[in-house]
Amino acid sequence: MLLVPLLSPQAMILTGSTATVPSRGGALRSAVDSTLPSPQDLRSPEQLRSGIANFYDRSSQLWERMWGEHMHHGYYPNGEKKNHVQAQVDMIDGVLAWAGVDERGQKPTSVLDVGCGIGGSTRHIVRKYGCTGKGITLSPYQAERAQQLSDEQGLGGKLGFQVADALRMPFADNSFDLVWSLESGEHMPDKRQFVSELTRVVKPGGRVIIVTWCHRDLEAGEEGLRPREERLLRTINRAFYLPRWCSVADYVGLARDFGLKGVRTDDWTNDIAQFWPAVIASAFTWRGFTGLFRSGLTTLRGALVMPLMSVGYKLGLIKFGLVTATKPIAAAVKVAATAAATTATTTGLPAAAAKAKATPATPVTPAMRPSTPKPASPEPAAVKPLEAVKAVVKRVQSQSRSYEALPPPGFVWGGTF
């Protein structure tokens, strides 16, 4: 996991992010619509797809050697000290428990892992519930390796992995009891289509779980993120092949637009904080350092920008958000989807953030998950080391111009944060 930029290889399926712009009437709305410009935009959806596939084809083998089959954050509730590999397994179990999957009267019989990486989470869930599973990723290497590991572990008959786009999933409506997306949503250039597809393939009565990087919710009166926040995200996006970001409030609004019920959210930013230093430190071991260079310039650039993710967390800009909801009867979903499409046509995705604020998500109680401390206050001093990081990143970026499209005119690599 280490050198692949923390961009959880689970996050592989493409679909989008959002910036925020003023809507008609002065209300705020999210620019999930890819036709709307954003300071965070660096590549087209097509460039993102090919870039992500290539990125994970090159970096997944290194990640597996350093961190094993689970390509995502570890979970450290209340600052608990633990083995980092175990923390990754605890992340899966913690999210499932938080979402209420363990408490349901009937355990899921089928699961879809959207952004499966090399299948670590999928295999864990299949073992846990004795169900069948499917996984999709944009990386041919990951799909092949996921199936190979599943066959070796005796799960080949229950699991199947394939290359597919999360925005156009090759599955029939109402196919899975549990649709799981762990650190994949950040890769999606079209968040509305992403949630639409998750809703389409989950069975009535089934559950959708999204765990993803988001930017902070906008405050009352804000029409968008601050310029320095946009610049920081833009730098991260270039290295990690990310589109525009969105907030948890945007996801809540989208889930409701498409008829999902019982929407709940949580913020685990503090609970994953210990993982970042461990990943960054592993990059400076001899094994990690040599592996980075063997994986190529793209992987190296991503690793060098990892400290900026940590800065984003400390500044309160980047959030590790959880969203879950269930699908009601099919007819209700169809009606809701039609209404959502109408809303999108007349006002753009926006209803998402606005509706999320107007109708707060079901609150999380202590019984739902272990309590965690509130996010720490921003630490301005932590930004100072960035000068050294930006200098290295700038050199790496200058070497990559021969094979990668340049950013829009006026963009300065690294920006000023």
ABEGO torsion letter per residue (X at the ends): XAABBABBAAAABBBBBBBBBBBBGGBBBBBABAABBBAABABBAAAAAAAAAAAAAAAAAAAAAAAEABBBBBBBBGGBBBBAAAAAAAAAAAAAAAAGAAABABBBABBBBBGAEAGAAAAAAAAAAGBBBBBBBABAAAAAAAAAAAAAAGAAAABBBBBBBAABBABBBGABABBBBBGAAAABABAAAAAAAAAAABBBGBBBBBBBBBBBBBBBGBAEBBAAAAAAAAAAAAAAGBBBBBBAAAAAAAAAAAGBBGBBBBBAAAAAAAAAAAAAAAAABAAAAAAAAAAEAAAAAAAAAAAAAAAAAAAGABBBBBBBBBBBBAAAAAAAAAAAAAAAAAAEAAAAAAAAAABBBBBBBAAABBBBBBBBBBBAAAAAAAAAAAAAAAAAAAAAAAABBBBBBGBBBGEBX
